[in-house]
Amino acid sequence: MVYIASWDEFVDRSVQLFRADPESTRYVMKYRHCDGKLVLKVTDNKECLKFKTDQAQEAKKMEKLNNIFFTLMARGPDVDLSEVTGKEQMETQPVKKGRGRKQ
Amino acid sequence: LKESFGTKGRFVFDLRRLLLTEELFPPAGGAFLEVERSYGRIQVSLSLVLLQLDPFLNELTSMFEKSKEKGSVWVTLKRSSLKSKVQKRKLSSVGESIEYRCLIRATDGKKTVSTSVGAKDHQRFQASYATILKAHMTALKKRERKDRKKSTEAEKKEGSSTTKSKKL
């Protein structure tokens, strides 16, 4: 099958695929504890990208990808992804410290 | 529905086409249509369990726990508005924007559960989801430097430190 070796390439191409066809692109994750394997698939039913791993480290990277897809899918494909990391900063901003006069 | 009642085979096929368009995942994901006919009534039930966020997360957790010895857990993410083509056309003709949600499905091969997450709740969900994954994906290998693969027992006893190298 179409397994991509580089994580970054997988991410870039997946996001591209989604943006090109947000209606039919889906992201599938399969985890087998007994084999210790994780497989990721992104497809628009025409093209298919897959990534396979048994490394815990890649699972951490996958978390970021999950966040990216959640954002893209819930908010829309035109979302600026720098927001995904920038969002966390934005959330902390509204927490304004009260003026020092506590009496 | 009443019109198609007479033609058994066609009814199933047409309804299946209607429901298995872009809105839902292909049958391999676990959703299928059951049509029962009994004494002149047609009962249609779609085996797609749509849950609220927290029950879904609980089900996902139990799936991971059940699949420890054998089996897989599949999670699928897809954008969807959960509306049929007809509804979509109506909305766009009125000038309303179609609200999209992220449809999440989880299956262990036997049972399928799903939930849908909107722009407002997706961050809370993704945090809980990440926690569940981290807690259960423990069978994956940790990265270890195996430079000295052919090391003898003696070398190991010297206390070779296994430093985790993080690729950034």
Chai-1 contact restraints between the chains, C-beta under 6 A:
chainA,res_idxA,chainB,res_idxB,connection_type,confidence,min_distance_angstrom,max_distance_angstrom,comment,restraint_id
A,P22,B,R79,contact,1.0,0.0,6.0,A-B,restraint_1
A,E23,B,E22,contact,1.0,0.0,6.0,A-B,restraint_2
A,S24,B,E22,contact,1.0,0.0,6.0,A-B,restraint_3
A,R26,B,T76,contact,1.0,0.0,6.0,A-B,restraint_4
A,R26,B,K78,contact,1.0,0.0,6.0,A-B,restraint_5
A,Y27,B,L77,contact,1.0,0.0,6.0,A-B,restraint_6
A,V28,B,T76,contact,1.0,0.0,6.0,A-B,restraint_7
A,M29,B,V75,contact,1.0,0.0,6.0,A-B,restraint_8
A,K30,B,S72,contact,1.0,0.0,6.0,A-B,restraint_9
A,K30,B,W74,contact,1.0,0.0,6.0,A-B,restraint_10
A,Y31,B,V73,contact,1.0,0.0,6.0,A-B,restraint_11
A,R32,B,S72,contact,1.0,0.0,6.0,A-B,restraint_12
A,H33,B,S67,contact,1.0,0.0,6.0,A-B,restraint_13
A,H33,B,K68,contact,1.0,0.0,6.0,A-B,restraint_14
A,H33,B,A139,contact,1.0,0.0,6.0,A-B,restraint_15
A,C34,B,K70,contact,1.0,0.0,6.0,A-B,restraint_16
A,G36,B,A139,contact,1.0,0.0,6.0,A-B,restraint_17
A,G36,B,L140,contact,1.0,0.0,6.0,A-B,restraint_18
A,D54,B,L140,contact,1.0,0.0,6.0,A-B,restraint_19
A,D54,B,K141,contact,1.0,0.0,6.0,A-B,restraint_20
A,Q55,B,L140,contact,1.0,0.0,6.0,A-B,restraint_21
A,Q55,B,K141,contact,1.0,0.0,6.0,A-B,restraint_22
A,A56,B,L140,contact,1.0,0.0,6.0,A-B,restraint_23
A,A56,B,K142,contact,1.0,0.0,6.0,A-B,restraint_24
A,Q57,B,R143,contact,1.0,0.0,6.0,A-B,restraint_25
A,A59,B,M137,contact,1.0,0.0,6.0,A-B,restraint_26
A,A59,B,L140,contact,1.0,0.0,6.0,A-B,restraint_27
A,E63,B,A130,contact,1.0,0.0,6.0,A-B,restraint_28
A,N67,B,Q126,contact,1.0,0.0,6.0,A-B,restraint_29
A,F69,B,L77,contact,1.0,0.0,6.0,A-B,restraint_30
A,F70,B,C102,contact,1.0,0.0,6.0,A-B,restraint_31
A,F70,B,H122,contact,1.0,0.0,6.0,A-B,restraint_32
A,F70,B,Q126,contact,1.0,0.0,6.0,A-B,restraint_33
A,M73,B,R79,contact,1.0,0.0,6.0,A-B,restraint_34
A,M73,B,C102,contact,1.0,0.0,6.0,A-B,restraint_35
A,A74,B,C102,contact,1.0,0.0,6.0,A-B,restraint_36
A,A74,B,V117,contact,1.0,0.0,6.0,A-B,restraint_37
A,A74,B,G118,contact,1.0,0.0,6.0,A-B,restraint_38
A,A74,B,A119,contact,1.0,0.0,6.0,A-B,restraint_39
A,A74,B,H122,contact,1.0,0.0,6.0,A-B,restraint_40
A,R75,B,A119,contact,1.0,0.0,6.0,A-B,restraint_41
